[in-house]
Amino acid sequence: MAVIINASTSTGLVQSADTSGIIQFQSNGSTKATLNSSGFSYPGGALQSAFVYKQDTFVTTSTSYVDVTGLSVSITPKSASNYIVVLGAVIVSNVGDMGAVRLVRDSTPIQVGTAQSLRYSATHDMRVGYDSAVSESVTLAYRDSPGTTSPVTYKIQAGAFVSGTVRINASGGDEDQTNRGRFASTILLLEFAP
């Protein structure tokens, strides 16, 4: 149970005793906040956050997915019933046939389409031929339920499918020219109680 501190419009402030080590703050019998060994929480409020910000570039020619160095972030959920909101943006470019990125929790792809037959799953892909000036922003927006209180890691993987070169945080060819850019990518994790 819990120690309940209830502010009632009919009986005033009422406290019930309990030895669970949990305190619930109520208004007219409705729980508005909880204090326990994990800290203070309230419905709709983020319990914790984690963030990664990558400014340097990453390049791969792998024809399968590989981890993007420096674009991963871990969080330890306070309860197995809580969910994690993943937000962010990844700047990706491709020179060649096909490049793709995907969001992964530990080793499980999330925020991806369903693979079918020869078609792969991805959060986003690019088919831009050989235009070395092109880059795109991939939006991350996903609600995940990892179902654990062990640390979980969210990361970006990239692959140059068929052939080509995929770059993170740079335009396709990354030539040293005034019309080419360098960029930044981010992942933000927010934990919420259900």
NORBELGI-V657408 format. One record per residue. N is the residue number from 1. OMEGA is omega in radians with two decimals (none if undefined). Layout:
BEGIN
N,OMEGA / N,OMEGA
END
This chain:
BEGIN
1,3.14 / 2,2.89 / 3,-3.11 / 4,3.02 / 5,-3.02 / 6,3.04 / 7,-3.07 / 8,3.11 / 9,-3.13 / 10,-3.07 / 11,-3.13 / 12,-3.09 / 13,-3.11 / 14,3.10 / 15,3.05 / 16,-3.08 / 17,3.12 / 18,-3.12 / 19,-3.08 / 20,-3.06 / 21,3.14 / 22,3.08 / 23,3.06 / 24,3.08 / 25,-3.06 / 26,2.99 / 27,-3.08 / 28,3.06 / 29,3.14 / 30,-3.09 / 31,-3.14 / 32,3.13 / 33,-3.14 / 34,3.06 / 35,3.11 / 36,-3.07 / 37,3.10 / 38,-3.13 / 39,-3.08 / 40,3.12 / 41,3.07 / 42,-3.09 / 43,3.11 / 44,-3.13 / 45,3.10 / 46,-3.12 / 47,3.10 / 48,3.13 / 49,3.04 / 50,-2.95 / 51,2.98 / 52,-3.09 / 53,-3.08 / 54,3.12 / 55,-3.10 / 56,-3.06 / 57,3.07 / 58,-3.10 / 59,3.01 / 60,2.98 / 61,-3.13 / 62,3.11 / 63,2.97 / 64,-3.08 / 65,3.01 / 66,3.11 / 67,3.03 / 68,-3.10 / 69,3.06 / 70,3.13 / 71,3.06 / 72,-3.13 / 73,-3.08 / 74,3.09 / 75,3.09 / 76,-3.11 / 77,3.14 / 78,3.10 / 79,3.13 / 80,3.13 / 81,3.14 / 82,3.11 / 83,-3.12 / 84,3.01 / 85,-3.14 / 86,3.12 / 87,3.07 / 88,3.11 / 89,3.12 / 90,3.11 / 91,-3.05 / 92,3.05 / 93,-3.11 / 94,2.96 / 95,-3.08 / 96,-3.01 / 97,-3.04 / 98,3.04 / 99,-3.10 / 100,3.02 / 101,3.07 / 102,3.07 / 103,-3.06 / 104,2.95 / 105,-3.02 / 106,3.09 / 107,-3.09 / 108,3.06 / 109,3.07 / 110,-3.04 / 111,3.10 / 112,3.04 / 113,3.13 / 114,3.08 / 115,3.13 / 116,-3.14 / 117,-3.14 / 118,-3.08 / 119,-3.13 / 120,3.07 / 121,-3.11 / 122,2.93 / 123,3.14 / 124,3.01 / 125,-3.12 / 126,2.98 / 127,-3.03 / 128,-3.14 / 129,-3.06 / 130,3.08 / 131,-3.02 / 132,-3.11 / 133,-2.99 / 134,2.93 / 135,-3.12 / 136,3.06 / 137,3.10 / 138,-3.12 / 139,3.04 / 140,3.09 / 141,-3.02 / 142,3.04 / 143,-3.04 / 144,3.07 / 145,-3.07 / 146,3.06 / 147,-3.09 / 148,2.97 / 149,3.03 / 150,3.13 / 151,3.05 / 152,-3.10 / 153,3.07 / 154,-3.05 / 155,3.08 / 156,3.00 / 157,-3.14 / 158,3.08 / 159,3.10 / 160,-3.04 / 161,-3.07 / 162,3.09 / 163,3.07 / 164,-3.10 / 165,3.07 / 166,3.09 / 167,3.00 / 168,3.09 / 169,3.06 / 170,3.03 / 171,-2.95 / 172,-3.12 / 173,-3.11 / 174,3.09 / 175,3.14 / 176,-3.09 / 177,-3.10 / 178,3.12 / 179,3.05 / 180,-3.06 / 181,2.94 / 182,-2.94 / 183,3.12 / 184,3.12 / 185,-3.07 / 186,2.91 / 187,3.09 / 188,3.09 / 189,3.07 / 190,3.11 / 191,3.13 / 192,2.99 / 193,-3.12 / 194,none
END
